[in-house]
Structures are given as structure tokens and as C-alpha cells.
């Protein structure tokens, strides 16, 4: 795929890159693709678990 393409192959329909960036530098993912139907994502980072969830008002909250 050429470097001017906005959607990179193999990373999913909702992943988009900003102009001039590369996949290794910046990725853009729609929150609904991360959170799924339950609205919650558990992230493992440096041996800890974090919970990213969507509130009833549509905001995102990240807690340890």
C-alpha cells in the first residue's frame, strides 16, 4: 500500500493514520472498536491492569 493511503492494510477498518505519519508512529482507532459491545477494555501495561470504560454520558475513563 502506498504511503499516501489513509487506511493501512492489516490493521483493521477503524485504524487511520494522520497525514504524513507511519503505522509505527501513530495509530488512530475508534473507541467502539476497542471497547466492544460491553464498553470496557482491560489494558495490561508494565505488569499492571488498567480499565478503560465508557461512561453513561459517553466519556472515557481510565482507571488502575
C-alpha positions in Angstrom: 0.0 0.0 0.0 1.4 3.4 -0.8 2.4 5.9 1.9 -0.3 8.3 1.0 -3.1 5.9 1.9 -5.2 6.9 4.9 -6.1 3.3 6.0 -3.3 0.8 6.4 -3.8 -2.8 5.3 -4.0 -5.4 8.0 -4.7 -3.1 11.0 -8.5 -3.0 10.8 -11.1 -0.9 9.2 -11.2 1.7 12.1 -7.5 2.3 12.3 -6.5 5.5 10.5 -3.2 7.5 10.3 -2.8 11.2 10.3 -1.2 12.8 7.2 2.5 12.0 6.9 2.6 9.6 9.8 3.6 5.9 9.7 1.9 3.0 11.4 4.8 2.7 13.8 4.5 6.3 14.9 0.7 7.0 15.4 -2.4 4.9 15.1 -6.0 6.1 15.3 -8.6 3.6 16.5 -12.3 4.2 17.0 -13.3 3.7 20.7 -16.2 1.4 19.8 -13.7 -1.0 18.1 -11.5 -1.1 21.3 -14.3 -1.2 23.9 -16.6 -3.7 22.1 -20.3 -4.1 22.9 -19.7 -4.1 26.7 -17.9 -0.7 26.6 -14.9 -1.9 28.6 -11.3 -2.7 27.7 -8.7 -4.1 30.1 -5.1 -2.9 29.2 -2.0 -4.7 30.5 0.9 -2.3 30.9 4.2 -2.7 32.9 2.7 -5.6 34.9 -0.5 -3.7 35.9 -4.0 -3.8 34.6 -5.9 -0.7 33.6 -9.6 -0.5 32.8 -10.8 1.8 30.0 -14.5 2.2 30.0 -17.2 4.4 28.5 -19.4 6.3 31.0 -23.2 6.6 30.6 -22.6 10.1 29.2 -20.2 8.8 26.5 -16.9 10.0 28.1 -13.9 7.7 28.6 -12.4 6.9 32.0 -9.1 5.1 32.5 -8.6 3.6 36.0 -5.8 1.4 37.6 
